[in-house]
Amino acid sequence: MPIAVHTDEDYEQAQQRVAELNAAPDSKEKERELEALAEAMLAFELRRDEAQD
């Protein structure tokens, strides 16, 4: 399932999930989820920054 961050609350939840994953043992699934979270969070940050400009 794709990861999407649309609100500040979603962003906070994504940050919490990243912290949980960082505490978990390394695995391919962990790496894929961390990468998807990073992309979704970055996209949200860019949209938010554009809206502020």
Wavefront OBJ file of the C-alpha trace (Angstrom):
o trace
v 0.000 0.000 0.000
v 1.427 3.430 -0.920
v 2.237 5.835 1.872
v 0.756 9.323 1.617
v 1.194 12.318 3.898
v -1.537 14.922 3.472
v -1.761 16.667 6.832
v 0.449 17.722 9.709
v -1.078 14.851 11.686
v -0.084 12.378 8.942
v 3.423 13.864 9.037
v 3.656 13.361 12.807
v 2.450 9.772 12.459
v 5.058 9.171 9.761
v 7.777 10.514 12.060
v 6.610 8.158 14.817
v 6.648 5.231 12.385
v 10.202 6.114 11.304
v 11.278 6.039 14.961
v 9.602 2.634 15.422
v 11.261 1.254 12.309
v 14.672 2.561 13.339
v 14.359 0.545 16.553
v 13.439 -2.625 14.637
v 15.929 -5.138 13.241
v 17.148 -4.536 9.695
v 15.172 -6.165 6.914
v 14.214 -5.572 3.294
v 10.681 -4.662 4.377
v 12.027 -2.114 6.864
v 14.191 -0.486 4.210
v 11.308 -0.314 1.723
v 8.985 1.243 4.284
v 11.613 3.763 5.428
v 12.222 4.765 1.816
v 8.490 5.150 1.131
v 8.035 7.207 4.302
v 10.963 9.459 3.379
v 9.538 10.081 -0.090
v 6.043 10.802 1.253
v 7.366 13.135 3.949
v 9.562 14.993 1.460
v 6.641 15.427 -0.950
v 4.539 16.837 1.890
v 7.313 19.230 2.928
v 7.700 20.476 -0.655
v 3.938 21.017 -1.051
v 3.806 22.844 2.279
v 6.783 25.040 1.332
v 5.203 25.887 -2.049
v 1.950 26.843 -0.339
v 3.846 29.199 1.983
v 5.601 30.993 -0.903
l 1 2 3 4 5 6 7 8 9 10 11 12 13 14 15 16 17 18 19 20 21 22 23 24 25 26 27 28 29 30 31 32 33 34 35 36 37 38 39 40 41 42 43 44 45 46 47 48 49 50 51 52 53
